[in-house]
Amino acid sequence: MTGEQVYNKFCFACHATGITDAPRFANAEDWAPRIAKGIDTLMETTVSGLNFMPAMGTCMACSDEELRAAVDYLVETAQ
């Protein structure tokens, strides 16, 4: 799957609305402090989960490449 496809299938429920403090889709202010930590940290959070975000963002069948594509997609839309 592409990053956009992963987002639309697994990530949008929380990131579209910012529920449970998830950084909102395409919101530069929400994403800036996370982006500042670097892509490796974003990937670690995506794989391991953090606070209310479940491990792998609920996409247990996603490859590392698909998860990375989703992270890249979210970052790109926030800049």
C-alpha atoms as one frame of an Amber mdcrd trajectory, in Angstrom:
protein
   0.000   0.000   0.000   1.020   3.592  -0.496   1.364   5.945   2.436  -1.936
   7.563   1.558  -3.663   4.180   1.401  -2.301   3.168   4.807  -3.405   6.513
   6.254  -6.896   6.218   4.769  -7.347   2.674   6.036  -5.675   2.750   9.456
  -4.641   6.228  10.579  -7.420   8.605   9.620  -9.776   7.749  12.497  -7.565
   9.481  15.034  -5.441  11.823  12.921  -8.344  13.382  11.019  -9.889  14.696
  14.236  -7.001  14.818  16.709  -8.787  12.468  19.090  -6.691  11.540  22.153
  -4.172  14.246  21.229  -3.185  12.650  17.917  -1.533  15.240  15.687  -4.132
  16.292  13.133  -3.732  15.541   9.450  -2.015  18.354   7.521  -1.741  20.506
  10.662   1.746  21.989  10.714   1.412  23.234  14.297   0.499  19.777  15.613
   3.240  18.043  13.672   6.143  20.501  14.079   7.393  19.266  17.477   7.134
  15.665  16.335   8.894  16.299  13.035  11.645  18.085  14.957  12.427  14.819
  16.754  13.325  13.193  13.447  11.964  10.476  11.232  13.601   7.691  13.263
  11.678   8.756  16.363   8.447   9.014  14.382   8.999   5.499  13.057   9.801
   4.154  16.522   6.560   5.646  17.830   4.631   4.237  14.879   5.973   0.718
  15.374   5.883   0.639  19.192   2.909   2.895  19.861   2.732   5.783  22.293
   0.082   6.766  24.802  -3.238   6.031  23.062  -1.672   5.188  19.703  -1.534
   1.426  19.333   1.532  -0.329  18.021   1.768  -0.163  14.233  -1.240   2.152
  14.233  -3.420  -0.989  14.175  -1.930  -2.110  10.842  -0.388  -5.323  12.102
   0.050  -6.637   8.545   1.836  -3.524   7.288   5.480  -3.836   6.345   8.068
  -1.400   7.650   8.081   0.163   4.183   4.314   0.722   4.268   4.481   2.240
   7.745   7.346   4.478   6.632   5.312   5.550   3.601   2.420   6.480   5.902
   4.714   8.480   8.186   6.248  10.231   5.181   2.770  11.025   3.865   1.687
  12.543   7.169   4.879  14.575   7.462   4.653  15.830   3.869   1.071  16.997
   4.316   1.994  18.885   7.483   4.730  20.971   5.923
